[in-house]
Amino acid sequence: MRYILMLILIVFTTSGFGAPAQKKKEAPPKMVFTAKTGNVTFDHAAHAKRVKDDCKTCHPKLWPEAKGILNYKAGVHKPAETKKVSCGACHHAGGVAFETKGNCTSKCHVKAAAKKD
């Protein structure tokens, strides 16, 4: 009887039963990155939907899962597209998303509207 109880205890603790459930990481729906050429709003929810909520598509190989990190600064766009890293993994000529060339202010960089008095 003692061995049966010990076996049940081992199975119970090693199978995950009784262990606290892993909390799913919640990403912000949108993130805004400041840039001199106009802020970039990254719609995380829309990007996640496009990859059917498969976080491994981007994390951690393209992006670390840390708040506010964007390694796509000036002078990095073209090399990132060529190497297919960072935003350039999808956003390049012939990629699954629009390429950055010619889409700077229409798709990514948005300058705040001037205040009217």
N, C-alpha and C positions, 0 to 999 in steps of 0.2 A: 504494500500500500504506500509505503514511504517513497519508493522509487517511482511509482505512478504519479504521485503528487509532484515530485521533483521534475519529472518529465513534462508534465502539464505546465509547470511554472517556467521551464526553459522554453518550451514552444510558445507560450503566451508572451514572454518578454522579448524573444528574438524575432517574432513575426510582426511586431509593430502594434499588436493589441495592447491596449493600456498605455501606449505612448501618446503624448500630446500630439494632436494633428498639426502638421506643418502649415503655417499661415502663408497663403499665397501673397506674393509681393504685389503691391498695388502701385502702378506707375501713374504719374499725373497724366491727365488727358491731353494737356498741351504744355509745352515748355517754351519759354521765350529766351533767346540768346541775343545779347546786345552786340551790335557791330556798328562801326563807323558808317558803313554804307547803308545802314538800315537794319533794324532788328529782324531776326529770323524766328518765326514761330514754327515749332516742330509739333505737328499734331500726332502725338503718340498713339492715341486711340485709332485714328484712321490708318496709320502704318501697321499697327497690330492686327487690325481687321483684315488688311490686305494679305497678311501671311497666316491667316486663320489662327491668330493668337499663339503661334509657335515662337516663343521667345528666343529659342536657340537660333533662329534665322539671323538674329543680330547680336544677341548677348551670349557670351562675352566676346566673341571673335571680332566683331566690328565696334562694339561699344561696351565699355565697362558699365556695370549697373550702379552708377554713382550719380547723385543728383547734380545736374548742371554741368556735366563735362561734355564739351564739344571740341573735338580736335580737328577742326576743319577751318582753320584760319586763312587769312589772305595769303596767297601764294601756294596754298595747299590743294586747292580745288582740282587743278589739272593733274598733278601727281597722284592724288587720291583716285581720280577717275581712271587713270592709266593702270594703277596697281589694283583697282577695284576694292578699295578699303574705305572705311568711314562712309560718308554719304555717297561717295563715288562707287560703292559696291552695286548700287541700283541706278544711281543718277549719272549715267554716262551715255555717250552716243551708242545707240543700239541696245541699251539696257532696258530693264523692265519699267523704268520710270524716266521722266523727262531729263535730258542732259542739262547741265548748268549753263553751258554756253548759250547766250541769248535769252536766258530766263532769269537773270539776276533780280531785277526789280519787279518783274511780273509774277514770279513764283516764290521767291525766297526773301529777298531783302525789301522790307517795307519801312519807309521813313514815316515818322509820325506826321500827321497833317498839321500844318501851321495853325496856331490858335488865332481866331478872329476876335477882334475887340468889339 
